[in-house]
Each structure stands twice: as structure tokens, then as C-alpha cells.
Amino acid sequence: MESIRPFHFLVGVVIIFAAACNSGPVSSIVFDRPQPAGAKDLSQFPQKISGAYRAEDSSSILNIREGLVIRKTRFDLKVAADSLDSCCLLSGDTLIDKSSGEKTGVTVQRFEPGKINEKNSKSGKDSSGKDSIVLHLDWADTLFRVSTDHILRSYRQYYLLNERSDDSTWVVRSLDLHDNILTMRYIPDSVALHYLGESGHDTPGDSDGAARVADSTASTGIRLQVSRRQFRKMVRQNGFAEGERFVRMGDSADLK
């Protein structure tokens, strides 16, 4: 069996770490079924919300099209030039994998002797006395894909992204677009606990279908049972209170 090349392993570890850090807002609050309960499933996002959106901090781009939400992130990985193994060929500002032909854009930073504390340190060059290479890596993460495990529903101007967590729980995020600002939100623990306290969750037989805890010991977090009416109230009163904002760019875009 072919061994894993050290350089490729390092890149792989960084990519996995970046994916974990950029998967979008998450919550420990889960529901016992897709929300809103009883609403029609959508097969894809409508044209009015489809397109490309840049994160406010410019760290990533969100592409929404058909039944997909894809997040693209660019990050830099700096390595010593002599750490490259024989499988890689450096050609100008491009690193080429000899076996697959895959190309990665890079910036080569040449070490200049006698200037470690001045020019080299200020420019970010390796002060160890070696040339270094900065790899510009792009990572595409599919946050949502309409399927039996990713159910898309809507309520008013909100699009609800229901993602199956396990056999009996669903993580729910919302998307809404206003004045070319797209917001991806989730329900923070404090908001969910507020609604539980307000509705008196110790009486699961309430006629208004009040929110209640179905299982607070589940490994996925607090599992809620809510009626359609209760969930809609939560949405209207800004229950999806935390998240990220993106600025609309156009129909599609890539990081540059």
C-alpha cells in the first residue's frame, strides 16, 4: 500500500481543520422533526435568493443554487521550501503534483541573508534562514443539499434548512435575504430556554402545543418538541437570533 506523503498529510490536516471552522453557524438545539411542522418541502431554492454572497469579513463566499448551499473558503499555508517531497514540482508561482497534475497557486518567499530582523521578518519570510512557500488553498464545503436528510422549507421570507442529526433529531438553520444582505441564523441556547420557560414545558399536554424538552440528555443537545404555531412564533420573535451575514455579489463567484 502506498504510504501517505508527509507534505500531503499536512495539507490534508489543515483542510480538515479549516472545514470544521467554516461549516457555518451551529447550535446545540435540535428538533424532533423538520420545521415548520406540516409545511411543504421545497425541491430547490427560488431564483430570488439564488446567487453568490461574500462573508462580511471576506473570509469566504456562499453560493446558493438549485438545492445547494456551498461555502468556499481560501486560506494560506506556509511551509519551508525544502519540506516539499519529490512528488511536487515548483514552476514559478504554481506547485504541480507530478502524479495527478493538480496545480496549486503559491507565493515563493526568498530568504535574504543578513536581513532576518528587518525585511524578512516584516514581509513574513521564514526567519530560520530558509526559503518558504505560501500555498493558497481553496476549500469548498457543501453545507446543505436537498435530500431526505436535508429538507428545505419556508415560512414568510425565511428559508428553513433542516439537517438530520440522527434518526430522531434535526438541526435547523434559517436563511433570509433583505436589501442584498443574506443572513444565516441559528437558535442559541438562551433563546430556546427562554421560550421553554415562558410556555411552561412541564405541562406537555398544553392545548397551544407549547415548546417542551423531549430529551435534554441526548448527545446532540437539547431536543425540542414544538407545534407549528409555537415554531412560527419563535421565528417571528427573532428566535433565530445569532448567525452570519453575507453581502450579495451576483449570480456566482469564486474567491480571488
C-alpha positions as CSV (number, residue, x, y, z in Angstrom):
1,M,0.0,0.0,0.0
2,E,1.3,3.5,-0.9
3,S,2.3,5.5,2.1
4,I,1.0,9.0,2.8
5,R,3.4,11.6,1.8
6,P,4.2,14.0,4.8
7,F,3.6,17.1,2.8
8,H,0.2,15.9,1.5
9,F,-0.7,14.8,5.0
10,L,0.0,18.3,6.4
11,V,-2.2,19.9,3.8
12,G,-4.9,17.4,4.5
13,V,-4.9,18.2,8.2
14,V,-5.1,21.9,7.5
15,I,-8.0,21.4,5.1
16,I,-9.9,19.3,7.6
17,F,-9.3,21.9,10.3
18,A,-10.5,24.7,8.0
19,A,-13.6,22.8,7.1
20,A,-14.5,22.3,10.8
21,C,-14.0,26.1,11.4
22,N,-16.1,27.2,8.4
23,S,-19.1,24.9,8.3
24,G,-21.4,27.7,9.3
25,P,-23.3,28.6,12.5
26,V,-24.3,25.6,14.6
27,S,-26.5,25.1,17.7
28,S,-26.9,22.5,20.4
29,I,-30.7,22.9,19.9
30,V,-32.3,20.2,17.8
31,F,-35.9,19.4,17.0
32,D,-37.8,16.2,16.9
33,R,-38.9,16.8,13.3
34,P,-38.3,19.1,10.3
35,Q,-39.6,22.7,10.8
36,P,-42.1,24.2,10.3
37,A,-44.1,21.0,11.0
38,G,-46.5,20.2,8.3
39,A,-45.1,22.7,5.8
40,K,-44.4,21.7,2.2
41,D,-40.9,20.5,1.3
42,L,-39.2,22.6,-1.4
43,S,-37.1,20.9,-4.1
44,Q,-34.8,23.9,-4.6
45,F,-34.2,27.5,-3.6
46,P,-36.1,30.1,-5.6
47,Q,-34.3,32.3,-8.1
48,K,-34.7,35.4,-5.8
49,I,-32.3,34.0,-3.2
50,S,-30.0,32.1,-5.6
51,G,-26.6,33.6,-6.2
52,A,-23.2,34.3,-4.6
53,Y,-22.6,36.1,-1.3
54,R,-19.4,37.2,0.3
55,A,-19.0,37.0,4.1
56,E,-18.7,40.4,5.8
57,D,-15.2,39.6,6.9
58,S,-14.4,38.5,3.2
59,S,-13.2,35.1,4.5
60,S,-15.5,33.0,2.4
61,I,-18.1,33.0,-0.3
62,L,-21.5,31.3,-0.1
63,N,-23.0,30.0,-3.3
64,I,-26.7,29.2,-3.4
65,R,-28.1,27.4,-6.5
66,E,-30.9,25.0,-7.1
67,G,-30.9,22.7,-4.0
68,L,-27.4,23.5,-2.8
69,V,-25.6,25.8,-0.4
70,I,-21.8,25.7,-0.9
71,R,-19.3,27.6,1.1
72,K,-15.9,28.4,-0.4
73,T,-13.0,29.4,1.8
74,R,-9.4,30.4,0.9
75,F,-6.6,30.1,3.4
76,D,-2.8,30.2,3.3
77,L,-0.4,27.5,4.4
78,K,3.2,28.5,4.9
79,V,5.9,25.7,4.6
80,A,9.6,25.6,4.2
81,A,10.6,25.1,0.6
82,D,12.8,22.1,1.4
83,S,9.8,20.3,3.0
84,L,8.3,19.6,-0.4
85,D,8.6,15.9,-1.3
86,S,9.7,14.6,-4.7
87,C,6.1,14.2,-5.9
88,C,5.8,18.0,-6.3
89,L,7.3,20.4,-8.9
90,L,7.5,24.1,-8.3
91,S,7.1,26.1,-11.5
92,G,7.0,29.8,-11.0
93,D,4.0,30.6,-8.8
94,T,2.5,27.2,-9.2
95,L,3.0,23.9,-7.3
96,I,2.3,20.8,-9.5
97,D,1.6,17.3,-8.2
98,K,3.5,15.1,-10.6
99,S,1.2,12.1,-10.2
100,S,-2.2,13.8,-10.6
101,G,-1.2,17.0,-12.4
102,E,-3.1,19.0,-9.8
103,K,-2.0,22.6,-9.6
104,T,-1.9,24.9,-6.5
105,G,-1.1,28.6,-6.6
106,V,1.7,29.6,-4.3
107,T,3.8,32.6,-3.3
108,V,7.6,32.0,-3.0
109,Q,9.3,34.0,-0.3
110,R,13.1,34.0,-0.7
111,F,15.3,34.2,2.3
112,E,17.7,37.2,2.2
113,P,20.8,36.7,4.4
114,G,21.6,39.4,6.9
115,K,18.1,40.8,6.8
116,I,16.3,38.5,9.2
117,N,15.3,41.2,11.7
118,E,14.3,43.7,9.1
119,K,13.0,42.9,5.6
120,N,12.5,39.1,6.1
121,S,10.5,39.5,9.4
122,K,8.4,42.3,8.1
123,S,7.5,40.6,4.9
124,G,6.6,37.4,6.8
125,K,9.5,35.4,5.4
126,D,10.9,32.5,7.4
127,S,13.5,33.8,9.8
128,S,15.0,30.4,10.1
129,G,17.3,31.1,7.2
130,K,15.3,29.1,4.6
131,D,13.1,29.9,1.6
132,S,9.5,29.4,2.3
133,I,6.4,28.8,0.2
134,V,2.9,30.0,0.9
135,L,0.2,27.8,-0.6
136,H,-3.1,29.4,-1.4
137,L,-5.7,26.7,-0.8
138,D,-9.4,26.8,-1.7
139,W,-11.8,24.6,0.2
140,A,-15.4,24.0,-0.9
141,D,-17.8,22.7,1.7
142,T,-21.4,21.7,0.9
143,L,-23.4,23.0,3.8
144,F,-26.8,21.9,2.5
145,R,-28.0,19.6,-0.3
146,V,-31.8,19.0,-0.7
147,S,-32.4,15.3,0.1
148,T,-34.2,13.1,2.6
149,D,-31.6,14.1,5.1
150,H,-31.6,17.8,4.2
151,I,-35.1,19.2,4.0
152,L,-35.8,22.7,2.7
153,R,-39.0,24.5,3.9
154,S,-40.1,28.1,4.1
155,Y,-42.1,30.5,6.3
156,R,-42.7,34.1,5.3
157,Q,-39.3,35.4,4.0
158,Y,-37.3,32.7,5.8
159,Y,-35.9,29.5,4.3
160,L,-35.5,26.8,6.9
161,L,-32.6,24.4,6.4
162,N,-33.4,21.2,8.2
163,E,-30.4,18.8,8.5
164,R,-30.8,15.4,10.0
165,S,-28.6,14.9,13.1
166,D,-29.6,11.4,13.8
167,D,-32.6,9.1,13.4
168,S,-34.8,11.3,15.6
169,T,-33.4,14.8,15.6
170,W,-32.9,17.7,13.2
171,V,-30.7,20.8,13.3
172,V,-32.5,23.8,11.9
173,R,-30.9,27.0,10.4
174,S,-32.6,29.8,8.6
175,L,-31.7,31.9,5.6
176,D,-33.2,35.3,4.8
177,L,-32.4,38.0,2.3
178,H,-33.0,41.7,2.9
179,D,-31.5,44.6,0.9
180,N,-28.9,42.3,-0.6
181,I,-27.8,41.1,2.8
182,L,-28.1,37.3,3.4
183,T,-28.2,36.1,7.0
184,M,-27.7,32.5,8.0
185,R,-29.0,32.1,11.6
186,Y,-29.5,29.5,14.3
187,I,-31.3,29.4,17.6
188,P,-28.9,30.0,20.6
189,D,-29.5,28.0,23.8
190,S,-30.5,31.1,25.7
191,V,-33.4,31.8,23.3
192,A,-34.7,28.3,23.4
193,L,-34.6,28.1,27.2
194,H,-36.5,31.4,27.3
195,Y,-39.3,30.0,25.2
196,L,-39.4,26.9,27.3
197,G,-39.7,28.8,30.5
198,E,-42.3,31.2,29.0
199,S,-44.5,28.3,27.8
200,G,-44.3,26.1,30.8
201,H,-42.7,23.0,29.3
202,D,-43.5,20.9,32.4
203,T,-47.1,20.5,31.0
204,P,-46.7,18.7,27.7
205,G,-50.5,18.5,27.2
206,D,-50.9,22.3,26.8
207,S,-53.5,22.9,24.1
208,D,-51.4,25.5,22.4
209,G,-48.7,23.0,21.7
210,A,-46.1,24.8,23.8
211,A,-42.4,24.1,23.4
212,R,-41.1,21.4,25.7
213,V,-38.0,19.3,26.2
214,A,-38.2,15.9,24.6
215,D,-34.8,14.8,25.8
216,S,-32.3,17.0,27.5
217,T,-29.6,14.3,27.8
218,A,-29.2,13.5,24.2
219,S,-25.7,13.7,22.9
220,T,-26.8,16.1,20.2
221,G,-28.0,18.7,22.7
222,I,-31.5,19.8,23.9
223,R,-34.2,18.1,21.7
224,L,-37.3,20.2,21.4
225,Q,-40.9,19.3,20.5
226,V,-42.8,22.3,19.2
227,S,-46.1,22.8,17.5
228,R,-46.2,24.5,14.1
229,R,-47.7,27.6,15.9
230,Q,-45.0,27.7,18.5
231,F,-42.2,27.4,15.9
232,R,-43.7,30.2,13.8
233,K,-43.9,32.4,17.0
234,M,-40.3,31.7,17.7
235,V,-39.3,32.8,14.1
236,R,-41.4,36.0,14.3
237,Q,-39.9,37.0,17.6
238,N,-36.4,36.6,16.3
239,G,-35.7,33.2,17.9
240,F,-33.0,32.7,15.2
241,A,-31.0,35.4,16.9
242,E,-27.4,34.5,16.1
243,G,-25.5,33.8,12.9
244,E,-23.5,35.3,10.0
245,R,-24.1,37.9,7.4
246,F,-23.2,37.8,3.7
247,V,-23.3,40.6,1.0
248,R,-24.8,39.7,-2.4
249,M,-22.2,39.6,-5.2
250,G,-24.1,38.3,-8.3
251,D,-25.2,35.0,-9.8
252,S,-22.0,33.1,-9.0
253,A,-18.4,33.9,-7.8
254,D,-15.1,32.5,-6.7
255,L,-12.6,33.7,-4.2
256,K,-9.8,35.8,-5.7
